[in-house]
Amino acid sequence: MIIAGLFLKANEVRIVTLSGERVSHHLVAPKVTKFSLLKNPTQADVVAFIAQVNTYIASNSVDKVVLNRRATTGQGAGGAGTFLMEGAMLASCNAQIDFIHPATLRASDKKHSELKSCRPKTVDLGKAYDLAFECLS
């Protein structure tokens, strides 16, 4: 199964795609790492953004997309950009979509950190990697 972790932050999506199992997995398409949407997008901008995401999904044979669960209230609550991207992907994405809560990622990182040998060094790509890793069998 090929799983894409999409970390939504502001108006950008960081992407890491994994294939395999938790104990033996590898990166798929390591060159593509980010898609972005303008801060005040038009309908055409959103359509183009979704087309980019769906092209990526189709060209890499992605079976499942995993998104970070946005905070809905309080400090650090998800902003308008992530809300818009999440809604557009839920409505138009050509793959199954799952959500993972940040607390689940933290717990999994403590439990399985030794298995994450190909985790990217940058913070946002690391979070996208963790999202994809969470859904590996």
PyMOL commands that set and color helices and strands:
alter all, ss='L'
color gray80, all
select helices_A, chain A and resi 43-59+80-92+102-115+123-134
alter helices_A, ss='H'
color red, helices_A
select strands_A, chain A and resi 2-9+12-20+25-28+34-36+64-68+96-100
alter strands_A, ss='S'
color yellow, strands_A
deselect
rebuild
show_as cartoon
